[in-house]
Each structure stands twice: as structure tokens, then as C-alpha cells.
Amino acid sequence: MRDERVVNVQCTDVNLRVELADGRTITAPLSWYPRLFDGSAIKRKNWTISGSGYGIHWPDLDEDISVEGLLKGSAAP
């Protein structure tokens, strides 16, 4: 069974990388998420796991991303 809970998040100036509990890593272009893309590196590092482990929240940037959206390859609306 797949465990799609978030265990780690990394943002570079180019990519968002999310590591899941089942060992998978999802990488998406940071440009898909304008709030993250426009945010400073310090603000991008300030994230918390939300949604019982199935989401990521950046309080300084007012951004929320779900694992489900990442797995679907969905950019921010």
C-alpha cells in the first residue's frame, strides 16, 4: 500500500521537491506555483505539513499544496 504522506520538502529557485513516506519523490517546476516562485528562499523554507500529512502549507506565503495535486501534475490555478 502506498503511503502518500509528506516527509520532507525542498524548494530551489527552479523546482519544488516533495518526498513521500513510501519513498517516492515528486518534483515539479516552481513556476507552477507563483507564490512560491516569487517568495524568498527563507520564506520557502518555512513550511509545515498539513492535512494529516497529505498537504504542505507555507504560512509566510499563504500557499497550500496537496499531495493529490502534485501527483496529478496540477499547477496552481
C-alpha positions as CSV (number, residue, x, y, z in Angstrom):
1,M,0.0,0.0,0.0
2,R,1.2,3.5,-0.9
3,D,1.8,6.0,1.9
4,E,1.5,9.3,0.3
5,R,2.1,11.4,3.4
6,V,4.7,14.2,3.1
7,V,8.0,13.6,5.0
8,N,10.2,16.4,3.5
9,V,10.0,19.4,1.2
10,Q,12.8,21.2,-0.6
11,C,12.5,24.3,-2.8
12,T,15.2,25.5,-5.1
13,D,15.0,28.6,-7.4
14,V,13.7,26.2,-10.1
15,N,11.9,23.2,-8.5
16,L,9.7,22.0,-5.7
17,R,10.7,18.6,-4.4
18,V,8.4,16.6,-2.1
19,E,9.5,13.3,-0.5
20,L,6.7,10.9,0.5
21,A,6.7,8.3,3.3
22,D,6.6,5.5,0.7
23,G,9.9,6.5,-0.7
24,R,8.7,8.4,-3.8
25,T,9.9,11.9,-4.7
26,I,7.7,14.3,-6.6
27,T,9.5,17.1,-8.5
28,A,7.5,20.0,-10.1
29,P,8.6,23.3,-11.6
30,L,8.5,26.1,-9.1
31,S,7.0,28.3,-11.8
32,W,3.7,26.3,-11.4
33,Y,3.3,27.9,-8.0
34,P,3.7,31.7,-8.4
35,R,3.6,32.4,-4.7
36,L,6.5,30.1,-4.1
37,F,8.3,31.2,-7.2
38,D,8.0,34.9,-6.1
39,G,8.8,34.2,-2.5
40,S,12.3,34.4,-0.9
41,A,14.3,31.4,-0.2
42,I,13.8,32.0,3.5
43,K,10.0,32.1,3.2
44,R,10.0,29.0,1.0
45,K,11.9,27.1,3.7
46,N,9.2,27.9,6.3
47,W,6.7,25.1,5.5
48,T,4.6,22.8,7.6
49,I,2.9,19.5,6.9
50,S,-0.9,19.9,6.8
51,G,-4.0,17.9,6.1
52,S,-3.0,14.9,8.3
53,G,0.2,14.6,6.3
54,Y,-1.3,14.9,2.8
55,G,-0.6,18.6,2.2
56,I,2.1,21.4,2.6
57,H,1.5,24.9,4.0
58,W,3.7,27.9,3.7
59,P,2.4,30.4,6.2
60,D,4.6,33.3,5.1
61,L,3.4,32.9,1.5
62,D,-0.2,31.9,2.1
63,E,0.3,28.8,-0.1
64,D,-1.1,25.3,0.3
65,I,-0.3,22.4,-2.0
66,S,-1.8,18.9,-1.7
67,V,0.0,15.6,-2.5
68,E,-3.0,14.7,-4.7
69,G,-2.5,17.8,-6.8
70,L,1.2,17.1,-7.1
71,L,0.6,13.5,-8.2
72,K,-1.9,14.7,-10.8
73,G,0.7,17.2,-12.1
74,S,-1.6,20.1,-11.4
75,A,-0.2,23.7,-11.4
76,A,-1.7,26.3,-9.2
77,P,-4.9,27.8,-10.5
